[in-house]
């Protein structure tokens, strides 16, 4: 089966929206003119070019396109006629969708040519507030902020790696509140973050806990309960911040993954964990309260966590970052965060000391000075 590929062009000229293969124009011209030479003249091309393209397409498609008979006008083969028919059918059926797609592409690319528009790429762990932040940036008055957040949801570890590899300007990740030394979070994030090179930006606090069926029929109140009752557990994928924090909470409870029934069952997001519980496939899973409530579940709070934004120090002066910081500091945004169940603003938009927020580094080293004798 032959596959189709779609392409578009950028131009200053206003042209009709078309999704059309150049082969169709060649076939139409040759068929209407009755010869390759006539078709070439109609298209303003050389005979050699048209003949070569037709042969190339025959090799590519594995079928002849023209009937070549001495003394007769060139005409399309049955296969060539079927291609023309397919083109007419597609154009007739898809013209409105093609025009809508062209208009959407034009609106999107108009932002690229607008010097007043800033685009900030943010790789972030799944979070309800991040989604609302994207909408809040778009809803700002034009004169106040022209900021578009290009959000890619991924695991916390992958988000920071994307930042360090230059694939984004900012990353979002989360840690337990308070975080401490000699934890899994320290072992995971400390090698990826460097004080003086990275800057932490305050964002939000949220509650992490167990999503359970309405009424909490198993009376689960802790991870110990989940383990002792062999409750069916929905986990998150490796590399996600919640999977990391689960392991950290298990460490604190003197438990291991082997103690959880379903530890190896990975779900891609808080919403998917909630759906697994709501559908009855699992009894519980670790996640945020907002996702649980949206799925009609009850929620057992276990731990507060801090959601951080991080960027390179050199990015702080970028206009897009400055506009984001201003947005985060507005009373309107902080009220929006507080309205999300299980959330609270936490130094939103403030550039914070990494060593104070994440106390994993100790630069106090005794220096021995040589005393001249």
Buried (B, 14 or more C-beta within 10 A) or exposed (E): EEEEEEEEEEEEEEEEBEBEBEBBBBBBBBBEBEBBBBBBBBBEBEBEEBBEBBEEBBEEBEBBBBEEEEEEEBBBBEBBBEBBEEBEEBBEEEBEEBEEBBEEEEEEEEEEEEEEBBEBBBBBBBBBBBBBBBEBBEEBEEEEBBBBBEBBBBBBBBBBBBBBEEBBBBBBBBBBBEBEEEBBBBEBBBEBBEBEEBBBBBBBBBBBBBBBBEEBEBEBBBBEBBBEBEBBBBBBEEBBBBBBBBBBBBEEBEBEBEBBBBBEBBBBBBBBBBBBBBEEEBBBBBBBBBBBBBBEBBBBEBBBBBBBBBBBEEBEEBEBBBBBBBBBBBEEBBEBBEEBBBBBBBBBBEBBEBBEBBBBBEEEEEEEEEEEE
